[in-house]
Amino acid sequence: MEDKNIKEFVKDRYSKIVSNKEDSCGCERTDEDSMINQARAAGYTLEEIKSIPSGAVFGLGCGNPTALAEINPGETILDLGSGGGIDVFLAAHKVGEDGKVIGVDMTIEMVETAVKNAREGGYENVEFKHGEIENLPVDDDSVDVIISNCVINLTPDKSKAYEEAFRVLKPGGRILVSDLITDGNIPEEIRKSFQAWSNCIAGALEKHEYFDTIKKAGFRDVEIKSEKVFTEPDMDERLIGKIVSVQIKALK
């Protein structure tokens, strides 16, 4: 499988999510309330969901990175794979008017939707950029905190993604990412499935390999803040118990 083909499939999948043709599991969407239920299952409270534009909630992700990122007033935050803006808007409440939150997403439809949500919500301390996490449109040493929600597993080049994260963080800056990793072997058939890639499964790394990738990028004090077995409706029985949702913190 070529990296560019994986990216194109993932882009197409998330474009369909924006246009309401699919839900977060890749199925035909029939119930809009399912997005809120999926967001709550990922770790968002109903209070948080109600505090942001409804158009920002797509029921995506495997955690709530803003809940553990220890975001402070006045900081500059970067969200990798910002989607409709759910984590950007939650972080914007925390940094206040003296802070700033930047969202980067490779799907232009997601960026356009997030910009619309920001405008309708009256957010003046956020910015959304079209770009890839392996080549961030962000200056060196300019960000206090990086957050990401089940996105890094989607890139075939995770080393480059973490190297870019390291580049744009200020010295002493931190990352808090929610992501999926594996505990046990995943069938090669699934590893080569475009659908499994877009479902955040095929690209998931083993825990030790994921940690090594972060450390080789230059990060220190890498630690798991929380972890739990990840399940989803109609999961392939060969994957049950082998996919783990983690929230990882590391420092530059």
Secondary structure, DSSP 8 states (H G I E B T S, - for coil): --HHHHHHHHHHHHHHHHTTSB-TTSSB---THHHHHHHHHHT--HHHHHTS-GGG--S--SS-GGGTS---TT-EEEEES-TTSHHHHHHHHHH-TT-EEEEEES-HHHHHHHHHHHHHHT-SSEEEEE-BTTB-SS-TT-EEEEEEES-GGG-S-HHHHHHHHHHHEEEEEEEEEEEEEESS---HHHHT-HHHHHTTSTT-EEHHHHHHHHHHTT-EEEEEEEEEE---TT--TTTTTTEEEEEEEEE-
